[in-house]
Amino acid sequence: MARNIGVHTVVTGFSIKFVGMETMDLAQREKTFEDKIKSGIKIEPKDWMPDRYRKQLIRMMSQHAHSEIVGMLPEGNWITRAPSLSRKLTLLAKVQDEAGHGLYIYSATETLGIDRLEMISQLHTGKAKYSSIFNYPTTNWADIGTIGWLVDGAAIVNQTALAKCSYGPYSRAMIRICKEENFHNKQGYQLLAHMMEGTKQQRDMAQDSLNRWWWPSLMMFGPSDKDSPNSAELMRWKVKMHSNDFLRQRFIDRTVPQAEAIGLRIPDPKLRWNEETQHYDWGEIDWDEFYTVIKGNGPCNRQRMQARVDADVRGRWVRKAAEAYAKKHMN
């Protein structure tokens, strides 16, 4: 059992006792921090933390928040073209949820001492990244189902692990987000299942969509463990609970049977069930494509960023009006 008392932490039932952080030298503070991590105690905003831990969290959390906001664009493109009123309402609600997710994570990131406007500026200038998956176009209605099924499905695999991460505000934000992402995942899968029960044209659209989104979805987990520059440090601090390859394997194992259940074919000729490992083996990911996209040269990188910059410019008058209103009522 743990009790947080300001920046002091007392752990009962363990031999570790964290008190008097303000009187410790740097080495002692680092050791106390590491002991908290090892003991599974959440790091809170007012707790002392290494600068590197703070910077890594800001990088990772702001990238996550940016991804939620930029991720609204591929689906928002289809709101006016949804095939029915119910589909339109569902898609509107989903895009609204993604906006909320971005706001949750921006707020959690601000507890680390960075201003939201600074984070947004970093996104607009290319200093900050967002998930590579959102730089691909949505070319038919089936893509809306595939994004819900694959992209949100990959997000669930990653974010359920983040819900157990060492930084309290990030961990708690994931709890609600994961529940909503799970709903989005089911919506997307249901949409594709209905299409696979439809005409040949609908079935072909669904298969075409899976063919285009399968490999970019696998890239969402990041590079292979041996090529990931931040994974080892983040795992040591329990910000990341599992490696990129472990999470990618978990995603494949849960997704392949779902595809087979509705008659979709995974576009990987090397995909095989391995009786010895009890996991699927899969083909080689095109990492050249991955790095091309994250460097800003994907199919929609410039389009996505221009859309966010334009939205920021168009919304400037609203922010100024809100600030003026707030100042007026403070006097």
Secondary structure, 3 states (H helix, E strand, C coil): CEEEECCEEEECCCCCEECCHHHCCHHHHHHHHHHHHHHCCCECCCCCCCHHHHHHHHHHHHHHHHHHHHCHHHHHCCHHHCCCHHHHHHHHHHHHHHHHHHHHHHHHHHCCCCCHHHHHHHHHCCCCCCCHHHHCCCCCCHHHHHHHHHHHHHHHHHHHHHCCCCEHHHHHHHHHHHHHHHHHHHHHHHHHHHHHCCCHHHHHHHHHHHHHHHHHHHHCCCCCHHHCCCHHHHHHCCCCCCCHHHHHHHHHHHHHHHHHHCCCCCCCCCCEEECCCCEEECCCCCHHHHHHHHHHHCCCHHHHHHHHHHHHHHCHHHHHHHHHHHHHHHC
